[in-house]
């Protein structure tokens, strides 16, 4: 019985085995795999990645190369090939493709895992680099982010030459890229040159007058000659200068204009900002900018700037004061008897690429109201007329007499007049025998400085700006501090001929315009207008208390 059961079970097992389908059979045999794609292809001399197009059985692949760099187009070796999973090809690495025919095409066969073949049409076209050729610099800019995420912050794009004018010579440079070949990844490389242009100068990312030097931070496109490599995978351009220093730049293409930008990353350093330094331009340059860029164009664009950056004349005192908005410039010379109808220009700097109708060595005629003019024409042909003002600074050092003090009054609704203050305030005349001694001790921040001493005269008294018969009318609060009694500190801004007077450099109590006269100089002080509302019981003295606006102290030698 047991033997019979065993035989039955054996027969059943055989029958069951014969009826079972192997679920892995199709995978093992590969009949499912009909893929015949080329994923990537790299051949000798190729530049960039292959362009793959397939629509059903129409399969095309386009390669780019510099033909002059391939020794024999009929024998182009395959350096690397990647196919879809399970596919194969007789055109393996090391095999040869022939592009010597008139249409520079070749064929490549791909066999799927299931054995199905597909013929790929391989064409080779001349490589044209988006970098190759000569480029001109359209702009050199940077992006600044001064905590723009905060309500009080700001962000902006800045042309660096607006902050650092010494960058301007870079704007006529020509940057050239020549393609010489490709590396094993198909990345093009070649020679590079940043030519200094017609002025034979490179830009300088510094400001000597402020002792700023940002060349290490902003020089992201090297000067002179070198080599370059285009890294397609990372969209980078790597330039190596003649000292083997590498400059890694992001590339941005502008298809509509045909321009491109080479962008250099900067260290963004908000943690280094000096909150006590109110020169935010410095902070934008030094810490809060990222990135910077050179924008390149195929067509040279003439510069439009037509400003005077600096103009100096013979015997000039201090630096010139430049008012860009009003196209004005002020120069100051000493009162040394110079003929103001022929003042020689000793220095002249205009916008990059611009020209002026005068040069160093020319003379300016200031005989008409101490003004002259200079016309500046931009490289693009746009003109601007600049007014040059001449100020003559008196020789302050020495002993001066004080013959008069004049007050200017303008009633809100009525008269406007000037008076010697002693006419109504008779005690003011006590000042008129005083001697004022001015001593010059040196220069500080470009400003002459020293001591000014208001010595009481023979009467031993100083002015008292009050009414002798009315204790309520007292102008001392408004006038006495302007030229203090005794010794004080003074300094002179040569750009504006403004004298500051006070206890010390850090404690200035008054400022006056210096106005030369035939016999000496006037210290012209501005005083508060309507300092108090009129009380109407001071008679005409309300005019002084409220509506006086200028006080002149005349000094004679």
Secondary structure, DSSP 8 states (H G I E B T S, - for coil): -HHHHHHHHHHHHHHHHHH---TTHHHHHTTT-----EEEEEETTB-S--EEEEETTEEEEEEEE-GGG-S-TT-EEEEEEEESTT-B-SS-TT-EE---STT-EEEEEEE-TTS-EEEEEEEEEE---SS-EEEEEEEEEEEEEESTTSTT-EEEEEEHHHH-GGGGGGGG-EEEEEEEEE-TTS-EEEEEEEE-TTTT-----EEGGGTEE-HHHH--S-SEEEEEEEETTTTEEEEEETT--EEEEEEEEETTTTEEEEEE-----GGG--TT---HHHHHHHTSEEEEEEEEESS--------EEEEEETTB-S--EEETTTTEEEEEEESS---TTSEEEEEEEESTT-EES--TT-EE--TBTTEEEEEEE-TTS-EEEEEEEEEEE----EEEEEEEEEEEEE-SSS-EEEEEGGGT-GGGGGGGG-EEEEEEEEEETTEEEEEEEEE--TT------EETTEEEEE-HHHHTTTT-SEEEEEEEETTTTEEEEEEETTEEEEEEEEEE-SSEEEEEEE--TTSS---S-SGGGHHHHHHEEEEEEEEE-
